[in-house]
Every structure is written in structure tokens, then in C-alpha cells.
């Protein structure tokens, strides 16, 4: 626990000094990493702690972003109203989709999440009057909480950092609570948990709703960062990238989604500028992780440290 705390304190300190020594490009890259970390951490609630692999989690990021953008562009509503409405709407949709998806388990659950996400993706592309189709929704602005101008990259970075810390803090509280313990129990021994009197379906459904909410938070930050939304955000590729962040970093760990997000975002946005076929490089790195760090980078680095330097991992 102490080592985990030191890791998070060190990471926060690094993030805090980043805008001081680096330019706007790297500040925006840092903001992207934090948004991806919240998104991956929300999916990790399902995949890592609930044992429920989803291929449709981008739905909640996309719905939240679209709802905020649509209310702002169509009705001119202020961000003070669009943000809570988008969060509430997305969480309600997550509750409905969770109720449908959790009627199945295993591969069937994965396919249901994929099918539901494809419905939303199809609406995003084909319902042009609502979503502007392939042209997306543009002309958006960032909010000004307490009079702070988030159009400034550094200010937006600090805003992202604050929201990220809060989200990861509450996610950590959830997974380390008695509810989190029961969730892990349903992952490891669902039949035994049911025999002990726990409502396995209800525990998983609540987790699905919580994951949808935190995914919606990342969607708001996404639309504020880019000030533009396109249906590709809801595609299976976005869901797969989040799943890759969780698996590569270490499913069922708090640090895993953060490490995975750093890896994927850097490869996608920075390394791709130097390596034309960065997807192939990502595949090679992921293959290396699966072979040599099957539990992910977080547990893998811990084992390497134990092997080389001794002591507890």
C-alpha cells in the first residue's frame, strides 16, 4: 500500500511539473493521457475487478460528448447545464445497457456490449439531423469554471489533472471498499457468492453503472479538449484501445490503466510521427507484454524489481 501511494504521489508530481518545462504540444498530450486514464480506469472496473470483458465501452465516452455538444450547439445551453445533463443521460443509458448485457455472461456478454455499441455508432453516422453524421459537431467551446479560462492549454491541463485525481481517488475507494471486495468475489467465485446470499447480478449491474458514469466523465473532458466530436469516437476501435490500455497496464490493478494509457497515447500521438507503421510497433510491444508480463506492465515491473533488487514486489 505504501509503495502504491508513493507511485501515485510521484506520478502527480511529474504531471504537476510537466507544464513548467514543456511546450503546448506536450501539455495537450498530457491532457490526452489523463482523459485516456480515466476512460481505461472506468473500463477496468468491469474487466479487471468484475471479470466482465466489454467491447462497447466507447459508447459512454461518445454519448456524453455528443450530448454535451448537441445541447450546446443546438440549444445554446451553457456548460453548467450541459455537463450534468450529459452525465445523467449517459449513466441512465449505461444502466439500461447494463440491464440488457448482464442477462448473459462470458462471450455472450462481450457480444451484447459490442452489439449495443454498434447501434449507437450507427445512429452517430446515419442520423444526420441529430449528429451531423460524418461531418461531426464542431464550433464548440470549453467551460470557464469559477471564471478560469480553460481555452488556455495550461489551465485546461490543471483542470484535467484535478478531475483525474478525483476520479481515480473515488475508483480506488470503490474497489477497496466492502462493495469492491464483493465485486472481486463475483469475479472469482460467482456461484459461491450467490450461495452465500449475495446478489451477483445486482453487484455487477451497479458496477456497470459506475463504469458508465466514469466513462461519461472522460467523454466530457474529451469534448472540452478537442471541441469537436465525430462518430469514430464511438467505434469498436476506441473500445478496443481502452481494453488494450487495461490489459497492457494490468487488469485488476489501480496503476494498470494509467500505465496502459501512457503507452497507447504516446504510441498513437507521438511515436506515430516518427514511425509510419506505429500499429505494427504497438502489436510487437503488446506481444512482448503478453509473453513476458502476462499480468500487465504494473505487476510485471513489480516482479522485475523483486527479481533484480530483492525485497517485496
N, C-alpha and C positions, 0 to 999 in steps of 0.2 A: 504493500500500500504506500509506504514511504517513497519507494522508487518511482511508482506511478505518479505521485504528487510532484516529485522533483522533475519528472519528464514534462508534465503539463506546465509547471512554473517556468521551466527552461524554454519550452515552446512559446509560451505567451511573451516572455522577454524578447525572444528572437523576433516575433511578429511585431512587437512594440517598437523595436529599433529599425525595422525594415524601411519605413518611410523616411527616416533620417538620412540613410546612406544611399538609397537607391531612387531612381527616377520614376516617372509616372507609369511607364510600361510595367515595371516590376511591382509597383503598388497595385495596379489593376490586376496583375497576375496573382498577387497575394489575396486580393478580394475574391477572385475566382476560386482559389484553393479553399478558402473558408466557406464559400457557398457550397462547393462540392463536398466538403467535410460534413456539413450539416445534413445534406441530402443523403450521403452514404451512411452517416450515423443513424438516420431515421430508418433506412432500409435494414441496417444491422439489427435493429430491434426485432424485426421479423426473421431475418436469415440467421443471424448469429445466436440470438437469445431464444427465439421461438422455434427455430428449425423449420421455418416456412419460407421456401425459396420463391421469390416473386420476380416475374419478368415484366411487370407493368407499373413499377413504382414511379416512373416519369410522369404518369398520369397526374399525380398530385402536385408535382412541381409545375407542370404545364397548366393545370386547371386554375391554380392560384394566380399564376402570372397572367393568364388570359382574362380571368375575372377582374383583376385589378386594372389591366389595360383597357378592357371593354368598358367598364364603368367610368373610367377617366376620360377616354376618347369619345364615347357615345353620349354620355350624360354630363360630362364636365365635373364629376364629383371630386372632391378633394381627397388626398391620400388618407386623411384622418378617418374617412368613411370607407374608402375602397379597401384598405388593408384589413380591417376586422371582418368586413363582408366576405372578402376573398378567402380568408382563413376559415370562417364559419362554413361557407359554401363547400369548400374543398373537404373539410373534415366530415361534413354530412355525407357527401358523395363517398368518401372513404368508408364511412360506417355502412352505407348501403352496399358498396362493392365488397366489403369485408364479410357482410352477412351472406352475400351470394357465394363468394370464393371459398369461405370456410365450411361450406356444405361438402367440400371434398378435401382431400389431403394428398400429400406427396406430389406426384407428377400431374395429377388431375387439378390440384390447387394451382400449380405453376401455369398450366394451360388456361385455366379460368382467368387468372390475373392478366395473362397475355391477351386473351380474347377481349376482355373488358377494356384494356388499354387500346387495343386496335379500334374498338368502336369510337373511343374518344379521339383517337388520331384521325379516323375517317371523318368525323364531324369537323375537326380542325381544318382539314383540307377541302372538304366538299361543301360545307355550309358557309358559302362565301358571304352572304348577307350578315352573318353573325361574326365570323372570324377573319373576314377579308381573304380567306383561302391562302393560296401560296404566296401572296404578297405580304401576309402578316399584318401586324398592327404596329405602326410607328408613330413618331411625333410625341412620345411620352416624356415625362419629366421625373425627377427624383423628389422625394418629400423634403420638407425643411423642418424637422422636429426641433422644437424649442428655439426656432429661428436659426438653426445651424444649416448652412448651405451645403447640401450633400452633392451638388454638382461639382464641387471641388473633390478631386480624387483622394486626397489625403483624408478629408473629412469623412468621405464615404467608407474608406478603409477602416477608420476608427469605429464607425457605426457598425460595419460588418463584424469587426473583432468583438465588440460588445455583445452583439446578438449571438455570435458563435459561442462565446464563453457561456452565456446564459443557457443556450440550447443544450450544449454538451454537459453543463452542470446538471440540468434537470434530467437529461437522459441517464447520466451517471446515478442520480438519486433514484430513478425508476428501477434500474437494473440491480442496484444494491439494496433495494427495499424488500420487504416480505413478498410483495407482488412480483418483483423480479425473480425472487427465489422460486416462486410457484411457476413462473413462466419457464424458467430453466428446467423445472421438474416436468412440465408438459413436453418439453423438447426431448428430454432423455427417457422418460418413462410415462407416457401419456396414459396408458391403461392403469398403471399403478396409482397415478394421481387421481384418476377417475374413481378407482376403487376406494381411495382414501376420502372421498367426498368432495373433491374439487371439481368445479365446473370447467372442464378443459376448454370447451368451445367458447365460453364467456371470457376466459383469460386471454385466449388468442384473439378474440374479436376486439377486446379493449386495446390490446397491443397493436392491432391493425389500425384502429382509430388514432392512437397516439402516433404511430408511424406516418399516417396520412397528415396529421397536424404538423409535425416537424418537417415533412416534405413540402407542405404548403408554405412554411416559413422560408425555406430555401427558394421557393418559387417567387416570393415577394422580393427577396434580395436579388434574384436573377433578373427580374424585370426592371428593378431600380438600377442595376449595373448597366444593362445593355440598352434600356429604353426602347426595346423592340422585342417582339415575340413572333415566332414562326412555328408552324405545325411540326417541324422536325424536332422540336424540343420534347414532344410527346411520343416520339418514335421509339421503337424497340431498341434502337442503338443507344439512346440516352439511358434507358433502363439497364441495358447490358453493361454500360460503362460504370454505372453506380454499383452494380453487382460485382463487377471486376474490382472496383475500389475496395469493397468489403472483403472479398476472397483474398486478394493480393495482400492487403494490410493485415488481415487476421480476423475472421468472423468470430463473434462472441467475445471480442475484446474492445475496450473503450478507445485504445490508441490505434487499433487497426484501420478503421475508416479514415482517420486523419492521415496516416502514412500512405494508404492506398490513394487518397485524393491528391496528395502531393505528387506521387509518382505519375498518375494518369494525367493530371492537369499540366505538369511540366512537359511530359512527352507530347501531349496534344498541342500545346500552345508555344512552347519554347524550342524543344528539340526538333519539332516538325519544320522549323525554319532552317535547320541545318541538315537534317536527314529527310530526303524526299519520301522514302518509304518508311515512315515512322511507325506505321501499323505493324510492319514486319518486326521492327525492333521491339515494339510492345509485346508481340507474340513470343519473341525469344526470351524477354525478361520474365514474362508470365510463366513460360515453360520452366525457366530456371527456378522460379519461386515454388512452383508445384513440386519439382523434383527434390530440391534441397531444403525448402522451407514449407512443407505441406500444410502447416498450421497458419502460414502467413508471415509477413515480414516482422510484425511485432513480436510474436513468440519465437520466430526464427533468430532474430538478432539477440534476444534474451538467451537463447540456448548457445549461440556462438560466444557471447560474453562469458557464460558459465564455463564453456569448454576451454577457452583461451586464458581466462583470468581467474577461474575458480570462483567459489562462493555460490550464493543462491542466484538463480536466474532472475 
